[in-house]
Amino acid sequence: MARTVRFHEYGGPDVLRLEDVAVGDPRPDELLIRVDAIGLNRAEILFRSGHYIESVKRFPARLGAEAAGVVEAVGAHAAGFEIGQPVSVVPAFSMNDYGVYAERAIVPASAVLHRPDGLDAVEGAAVWMPYVTAYGALVEVGGMGAGDTVVLTAASSSVGLAAIQTANRVGATPIATTRTGAKKAALLKAGAAEVIVTDEEDVVERVLDLTRGRGAEFVFDAVAGPGVVNLGKVVAPGGTLFIYGGLSGEVTPYPGFELGMPALNMRTYTLHETTTDPERLRRAEAFVSSGLRTGAFQPVVDRTFGLDEIVEAHRYLEASAQVGKIIVTVDHK
């Protein structure tokens, strides 16, 4: 048995329950992981509340797709893993099938990466989702490189901060946006070349001014909704507007016609585009691992909670006050 977070109905953080659940043995292509730390993501809020891109298929349901821990059992066909190895789990599966909000969890071996030396469990649960998301969209798909400019919405999120560091690493210029001035100093310290406070400044005017009228080769947007029209205005000819989240909760128009049909590429991006493709994931792992080794990448952890504080942790995540990653740790005493 293992203490496991489940929910029996859609709702707010209070629907989360910590229950004793039988774990079982891994199937041939799976691993059993002792979970030491869990990375929280907004997808879990949406899944819990019934607003995610996929619905819960059955209750009680589990949560979580990002964690760090140690291998406890290896399926017969899960090559390359040994009992006792420190590993990280990356989001590469449906939460209808697996969940890592638990003391111990079975996960597909294809979603597990070896944890680099020197990376503890908290860092191991904080690093992969943000950096692989940023790398997968901007570098793997978009080809971002030296001399490019990227505009980042929700820049104080873990993905936003990873995108700042990713841009700097490849020689691109990251322009961060934030709603109020409260996080401006933190974003500049994190490596943003410029920070636009959207409650006080005109995003279109500022981006065009900063790029001498050309616009940005990339916009990396976690908000979606009506704001994509203005974001479309700042995309350089032939550039790309990536939408990787829907924080606004509103209908997202296609701005091309309203803007006079410019040479605008607009596409959605999900982490699974990278994590479920073995070759893309291999390249992403190499990119992130090398960034960690050189110090170019430094995962930012805003706050940690215990597993028995999961309700409070979800409330904190919903408040959107964090700068960086929220981590839940698991005490195995």
Disulfide bonds with the S-S distance in Angstrom:
none
